[in-house]
Amino acid sequence: MGTGSERLRVAFVLAPEGGKYHNIDDGIHGEFMALGQDGKKLQGRTAGGGKLELVKSADGNNLIGTFQQGPGTDYQLSLVSSKKSFAVTLWRGGDYLEPRPPAQGPYRYEPPKELSDGLETGALREEKADLARIESTVQELVDAHYPYIHSLLLVKGGRLVLEEYFYGYGRQDRHPVQSITKNIVSLLFGIAQSRGLCGPSQKLYDFFPDYRNRPGWDARKDRITLSMLLTMTSGLGCDDFKDSKDCSWAMVQSPDWLDFSLSLPQGSEPGDAFAYCGACLTPLGAILEKQSGQTLPDFAQKFLFDPLGIGTPPWWEGPKDIHVPAFGIFLSSRDMAKLGYLVLRKGRWKGREIVPEGWIAQSTSPHVPNTKTGKEADYGYLWWERDVIWHGRKLRSLDAWGNGGQHIFIVPDLDLVCVLTGGNYKDGPLANNSFKIFHEVLEAFR
């Protein structure tokens, strides 16, 4: 489905007895859609409240119209709004509904293509890898044993050695990375600190002093530091793990995202408890903008993306032109691999320091133990950290983790980066398959 220069992976399966709607990016698979016709206009209504209206294009080859995803779904796609309307064009094809078009014979590994994007490529055969085991893992993805995995990439020894895509994705496509946006903001915070713009020990409401004069001010908020935001221990009353609809998604529905976040009630003592809160990070973006005099995307582009050769990525924009630091960036899988390799190399890219080495060490150290996170993983400054078992040996790994199966796994002891993207937003067990794939990949290296 196309919307001007952007494309969204949405499929409508049209049949006389009723169609099905699939939003590949947002993990809506096979939602029933009742079909009808009003004159020459085809109309559809999905079970989740979506509305589709289509007519044939002038040449008769395409269907053109509008679609609005319904309010009954967690992830809302709106191509029709009060401000403007977007044309929707449907093309025939089933690429997005199966992992790969039917192939002749089993999967056989081929090294990635060398592009002019700054990523060096290599071959698994040169990295002491069990090639048959890697091929078996990819074959499982091709056979949908692990459904709705959109890409799998490996960087070993500084070179991209595996690059595979599924469900219609390719190396040129940008994917919603969800909470990996947080890890990017963690890197940006380190860059900002090195430029004297902010630091973890600073108090949140020193940047927003007017809030202290509001009725009902809770003096405990005076103790919230930026470090507490980075470690999800601010104590602000918002927890996406318990109910995101009352937390980050409630912020998205509000007319002022920054005010929503700064006005959250104090749920616990600052620094005491871990509560995963995307909305709580919104002030970090505002602080970076205020201190740098640039928008968050412009700051990211100048100091992080441009040095890595990453083109300007789309980034969700909310009311009052705010960009939330918790989610909303779209990156290609190769871009994600670059970010992982940057962290693996302690903030350096092509011999140049992009993020201070000291910040990489500080931000990827465990600040919150897994006994508090509830996820069998420690938490740093917006980074997940856990032990993994490799041939009976315990290794430390980092994980930039986004909802639906988005991951940048980093294993320093193996000089390895593993990138996964997916669309398993609605099914936790399916989303957790990404961890199984990662462990299968680990065991393939010696």
N, C-alpha and C positions, 0 to 999 in steps of 0.2 A: 504494500500500500504506500503511495507516495503523497507527500504534502509539500509541494513546491520543491525546494532543494533538499529537504530532509526526507528520510524514509523510515517508516516504522514497520516492524515485523508483525503484521496483523493479517490473519487469514479468515476469510468468510467462505465456508463450504455451502454452496447454494444447491438445494434440491427441492423438488415439488412438495415433498411431505414435511419440509421444514429444514432449516439450515443449522450450521454450527459456527460459533465464533471462537477464534483463537487469538489471544494477544500473546505473542511469543515472548516479547521482552518482559512482560509483567506476570507471566505464569498463569494465564487464564487459558485453559485447554478444554475445548469441546463444549462450551456453554451453548445450550439449546437456543435457537433463534426461530421464532415464528415468522413466516413470510407471508406477505400479501401484495396486492397490486392495486394501485390507484391510477387508472388510465395507463400511461406509459411509464409510470414511476413504480419501481420496486421498493417495497417497504419491509423492514425487518425490525423485530422487537426481541431483544435477548432476555433470558431469564433474569439477568442482573439489572434490567432496566435500560439497556442500551437501545439507541434509536438509529436506524440505518435508512437512508433514502437515496436511491440510485436511479440514474437513467443511462441509456446507451449514449456513448460518445458519437460525434457527428459521423465518424467513419465506421461505427458499429463494432469496433474491435475491443473497446473497453467500456467499463461501467464507471460513471462519474457521479459524485454526489457528496453527501455529508454523513458523518457518523459521530455520535456522542456516546462514550462509554457510560454505563449507568451508575447511579449512586450506590447501588448494592455491592459494588466491588471495592476492595481495599485500595487498589491502585487505579486512580482515575485518569483516563485518557480523554481529553476533551478536544475535539477538532471543530467544535462549534461553541462559541462563547458570546457573551454580551458585547465584547469589544470587536471581534472580527470572526469571520468564517473562513475555514480552510477547505479547499477542494480536496476530495478524496478520489483517487483513481485506483481501480482494482485491475490487476493483471492476472491472467490465467497461470496456474502453476501450483505445485505441491511441495516446493522446496522446504518450506518452513514446517511441514507437518511430519517429516520423517528425518532421521539423522543424516542420511546420505541417499542420493538416488541409487537405485539398485546397481550394484557393481558386478563385474565379472571376476569371480574368485575372491579369496580372502584379502584382507588389508595387507599391504606391503609398505614398509617404511621408505620414505624418501626424505633426504635432508631439506631443510627450509631454503627458500630462495634468498639470495643476497639482494638487498634493496639499498637505496641511498638514504636510509633513515638512521644511520648511526649504529645499528645493531650488526655485529659480526655474526656470521653463521658458521656452523660446523656440522659434523656428522656424529651420530651416536656411536658408530663403530670406533671412533677415535677416543671415546670417553670411558672405556672399560664398562660398558653397559651391556646388560643381558638383553640383546635386541629382540629375541623371541618373546621375552616377557613384556617388553614395551608394546610390541605388535599385538600381543594378546589383550593388553589393557585397551588399546585403541579399538581393537575389534569388538570388545564389549560395548564401547560407546557407539560404534557403527550399528551394532545389533540392538541398541536401545536397552541393553541390560542395565545401564545407568541412564535413564531417560532425561531429556531436557538439559544436557550438558552442551554448552554452545562452543567452547573452545578449550584446548589443552596445549600449553606451551611450556617448554623447558629451556632454561639457560644453564649450561654447565661449563665451568671453566671460562666464563666470560663470553661464551658463544651460544647463540640460539641454535639448539640441536633438534628440537621437535616443535612443529607448528601444525596443529590439526584443528579444523573447524567443522561444525555440524549445524543442522537445522537452518541451512541457508546462509550462515554467516561466512565471512571471509576476512582476510587480513586488512582490508580497507575499511571495515565496518567498525563504528564506535558502539560500545555497549554501555548500558547504565551500570555503573560500578557500585551504586548504593553507598554503603558506609565506608568503602575504601576512600571516599571523599574525606573522611575524618583523618586518615593516615596522611593524605596529601596536605591537609591543614596542619597536621603535626610538623611536617617538614617545613611548611611556610612559617610556622611559629619559630622554629629554630633559626631560619634565615632572618626573620624579623628581629630576634634577640641579638643576633650577631651584628645587626645594624643599629642597635641601641634603641629599638622601638618599643620593646616590651620584655617582660621576664616572668617566669613562673611564680615568683614570690609576691608579685604585685597584687593588690586587692581589687577584686572585680568592680565594686561600686565606687572606687576612687575615679574610675573612668565615667561613671554615670551618677554623680553626686546628687542630682535633683531627686532621685528616687528616695533618698533618705528623708526628704521633707514630705513624703506622701503619708496620708492617714494610714494607720495600722502598720507602719514600718516595723519589721522584726529586726532587732539589733543584732541577732546572730548572723545576719547577712554581711555585717561589717567584716566578718572573719573569713569570708570566702575569697580564696586566692585563685589566680589563673591556673595554678598547678592543680587545684581541686577540680576545675573544669576539665582539664586534660586527663585526669585520672577517674572521672565520673564519681567524685566523692564530695561534690559541693553541698549535698544535703537538700538541694532544691526539690520540691515535691513533684517529681516527674520520673516515670520509669517505663521505658519502652518495652522491656521484657515482660512487665506485668500487663500493660494495656497501652499500646501505642496510640490508640484512638483518643485517649485522654491526655496524651503527651505530645509527641512530635506531630502526629497528624492533626491534633487539635490546634497546634500552632499553624499548620498549613492552612487550616480553615479560617484562621483569625485575620483581621484586616491589618495588623501590625505585628510582624513576627518578632521583632526585637523587644517591643513592649511586652508581648506575651511572655517571653523568656525571662526578662528582668522582673516581671511581676509575679512569677511563680511563688507559691507559698513555701516557707521553709519546712520541709518534712522531717529533717533530722539535723543533728548537730553537724556543722561543717567539718569535713574530714573523717567522720566516723564510719559511714556506710557507703558501699558501692551501689549505685543505681544507674543503669545504662540509659542515658538521657540525651537524645540528639538535639532536642530543643535547647538544652542548657548550653550548647556550644555556640548558639547564634551570636551572643555578645562577643565571642572571640573574633568572628569575622568583622564585626563592627569596629572592634578595637584595632585590628590590623589595618582597616581602611582609614580610620581616624588618625592613626599614628603615621601611616605611610603617605597619606594624601592620594591614594589610588584605590580603585575598586579592587575587591578581592580577586576577581578573574585577571585584572590587569597586573596586579602584584605577582600572582602565580605565573602568568605568562612570561613576565620579564625575568624573574629570578629563578624559576624552576623549569617551566615547560620549554621556553626558547633554548636554554642551554642544553636540554636533552633532545632537541629536535622534535618536539611534540607540537603539532599545530594547535591552534586555538580550539579547545574543546567546548562543546555546549555545557552550560552550567545553569541549573534551575534558577530562575529569577522570581522572587516573591514581591509582595507589595512594597512600595517605596524603594524599588530597585535593589532590594537586599538579596544577597546570595548566601544561603545557609551553609555553614561548614560541615554539616552532618551527612548530607547526601546531595545528589543532584548533578554530579559530573558524569560525562560520557567519554570513555576512552577506548581506543583500540586495544586489543590484547597485547600487541607488540609494545604499545605505550606503557601498559601495565608492567611488562617484562623489564622495560627500562627503569621504571621506578624501583622495582625489586632489586635490580642489579646495582642501582645507585646506593641503596641502603646496604646491600651486601658488601659494597666497596667503601663503606663508612663515609658516604656522602660525596665521593669523588666520581667524576665522569670524564673519561678521556684525559686523565691526568689533572683535571681541574677540580678544585673544591667547590661544590655547589651548595652543600649543606655542611656546616661545621661538624667535624668528626666528634667533638665533645657532645654535641647535641644528639647525634645518632646514638652514642653510648648512653646518654642520659634518658632519652625518650624510649629506647628499647630495653631498658632495665625494668625489672618487675617492681612496680610501686604498690600494686594491690595483689595480694596472694589469691590463689584459686579458691581458698576457703571462703573468701568473701564475694568473688565474682559469680559463683554458681555455675560456671561453664567449664570446669576442669582445665582452666587456663588462667595464668596470671595476666595482669593488665599493666601496661606501661603508660606512656603519654599517647593514648589513642591506639596503641598496638596491643594485640593479643600475643601471648607467649606461652609455649607449652613444650613439654618433653615429648619426643617421638622415639620409637624403637626402630633401630636399623640393624638388622642381622644380630639381634640380641643385645645391642649396645644402645645406651640412652644418649640421644642428641638433643640439643636445644634448637627450637625453631621459632621463627617469627611468623605472624599471620596478619595480613591486612584482610579483613573479613567483612564482606558485604552480603546483605540479605539476598536469598535466592540462589546462592552458590557462587558468589564472586570471591575469589581468593588470590592473594599474592603470598605464597608460602616461600620462606627464606630459610635455608639450612646452611649457616656459615661453615660448619665443619665439613660439609660435602661440596662447598662452593656451588650451591644449587639454588635456583629460583624456579618455582613451579606456579604457573598462572592457570587459573580455571575461571570460566564464566558460565553462567547458567540461568535458567528461568524457573527454578523451583521455589517460588515465593509462598505457595499455598500448602506445601507439604514438607514438614520438617524432616521426616526420614529421607525423602528424596534429596533434599538440600544437603543432608549429612553424607550423602554418597560422595560428595567432593572430598571429604576426608579419607574415604576408602580408596578413591582413585589416587590421591596423594601418597598414601602408604604403599600402594601397589607400585607406584613409580619409584619410591625410595628403595624398595627392595630390589629393583632392577639394576642398581648401581653397586659396584664393589669397592 
